[in-house]
Amino acid sequence: MRLGGQAVLDYLELGERDRLKPRVVSDQVIRAVEPYHAQLINKIRYGDMLLAGESLLILETEPAGYIAFACNEALKAARVKLIDAQLFVAYGRLYLSGHEAQIDAARDAALRGLGALTGKEGAAGPAFTIGACLCGRARRPAEGSSVGAEPCTARAA
């Protein structure tokens, strides 16, 4: 895995030092989830099921790809269930559930792991460039929104 990553960095003429430092946008623990809320979350999930009475960790990072790293750190540190992980756009979002003490341990491990990563400070807030369309133009979040992007009006060449 490291050799593959190094090959990509060499091709792009970049180093690990050139990456953006992760920023935790939000982290929240919801304790003793009610049955109705569990039902609503289970409708949108792609992972395990959230059960009533469990605690739910919601973690958001910028850039989004660091959610995979945070998830790995949390799952190694505690017996929790992966409910959903969104690794796209500007902000990544992670949902984990389990017993209260396990969720607290998972949260601590994820935040500790993200805090240990180095890199350049990135731009924050709604003006942060979140991607490019096929025409190569950068897209920005839609007006009044911190997530999502305006559709590109240019046509691909």
C-alpha positions in Angstrom: 0.0 0.0 0.0 2.8 2.5 0.9 4.6 1.7 -2.4 1.5 2.4 -4.4 1.0 5.7 -2.6 4.6 6.7 -3.0 4.4 5.9 -6.8 1.4 8.2 -7.1 3.1 11.0 -5.2 6.3 10.6 -7.3 4.3 10.8 -10.5 2.5 14.0 -9.3 5.9 15.3 -8.0 4.4 15.8 -4.5 5.4 14.6 -1.1 3.5 13.6 2.0 4.3 17.0 3.5 2.1 18.6 0.7 -1.1 17.1 2.0 -3.7 19.2 3.7 -3.9 18.9 7.5 -7.3 17.4 8.5 -9.7 19.7 10.3 -12.5 18.4 12.5 -15.5 20.3 11.5 -17.9 18.7 14.0 -18.0 15.8 16.4 -21.0 15.0 18.4 -22.2 12.0 20.6 -25.9 11.4 20.9 -26.5 9.2 23.9 -29.5 6.8 24.3 -30.9 7.2 20.8 -34.7 7.0 20.8 -36.4 4.2 18.7 -38.0 6.7 16.2 -34.6 8.4 15.6 -32.9 5.0 15.1 -35.6 4.1 12.5 -35.0 7.4 10.6 -31.2 6.9 10.6 -31.5 3.3 9.5 -33.4 4.4 6.4 -30.3 6.2 5.1 -27.5 4.0 6.3 -25.3 1.7 4.2 -23.6 -0.1 7.1 -24.8 -1.8 10.3 -28.1 -1.0 12.1 -28.4 1.6 14.8 -30.4 0.2 17.7 -32.6 2.2 20.1 -30.7 2.9 23.3 -27.3 2.9 21.8 -25.1 6.0 21.5 -24.3 7.5 18.1 -21.1 9.3 17.1 -21.2 11.8 14.2 -17.8 13.1 13.1 -17.2 15.5 10.2 -13.8 16.3 8.7 -12.4 18.5 6.0 -11.1 17.2 3.5 -13.6 14.4 3.4 -11.0 11.6 2.7 -9.7 11.7 6.3 -13.0 10.1 7.5 -11.7 6.8 6.3 -8.6 7.3 8.5 -10.7 8.4 11.5 -13.0 5.4 11.0 -10.1 3.0 10.9 -8.7 4.4 14.1 -12.1 4.3 15.9 -12.8 0.7 14.8 -9.4 -0.5 16.0 -9.8 1.1 19.4 -13.4 0.1 20.3 -16.2 -2.4 19.7 -18.5 -0.1 17.7 -20.6 -0.5 14.6 -20.1 1.4 11.3 -23.4 2.9 10.4 -22.3 5.1 7.5 -19.3 6.9 6.1 -19.5 9.6 3.5 -16.1 10.2 1.9 -17.0 12.7 -0.8 -17.3 16.4 -1.5 -15.7 18.9 1.0 -16.8 17.4 4.3 -16.7 13.7 5.2 -19.2 12.4 7.7 -18.9 9.3 9.9 -21.6 7.6 11.9 -20.7 5.0 14.5 -22.9 3.4 17.1 -22.4 1.2 20.2 -22.4 1.3 23.9 -21.7 4.6 25.5 -18.2 3.8 26.8 -17.2 2.2 23.5 -18.4 5.3 21.6 -16.4 7.5 23.9 -13.3 5.4 23.3 -13.8 5.4 19.5 -14.3 9.2 19.5 -11.1 9.7 21.5 -9.1 7.4 19.2 -10.4 9.0 16.0 -9.7 12.5 17.2 -6.2 11.5 18.5 -5.4 9.9 15.2 -6.5 13.0 13.2 -4.6 15.3 15.5 -1.4 13.4 15.0 -1.4 14.0 11.2 0.7 16.7 9.8 0.2 18.8 6.7 -0.5 22.3 5.4 -3.3 24.4 6.8 -6.1 24.5 4.3 -8.7 27.1 3.6 -11.8 26.7 5.8 -15.4 27.7 5.5 -17.8 28.1 2.5 -15.2 29.6 0.2 -13.2 26.3 0.2 -12.9 24.8 -3.3 -14.4 21.4 -3.2 -13.8 19.9 -6.5 -13.7 20.4 -10.3 -16.0 19.4 -13.0 -15.1 17.9 -16.3 -14.2 21.3 -17.8 -11.5 21.7 -15.1 -13.1 24.7 -13.4 -13.2 24.7 -9.6 -16.6 24.5 -7.9 -17.6 26.2 -4.7 -20.4 25.5 -2.2 -23.8 26.7 -3.2 -24.8 30.2 -1.9 -25.9 30.0 1.7 -24.8 26.4 2.1 -21.7 24.9 3.7 -22.1 21.6 1.9 -22.9 20.8 -1.7 -21.8 22.6 -4.8 -23.2 24.7 -7.5 -23.5 22.8 -10.8 -21.0 23.8 -13.4 -22.6 25.8 -16.3 -19.6 25.3 -18.6 -19.6 22.5 -21.2 -16.8 20.0 -21.3 -14.5 20.5 -24.3 
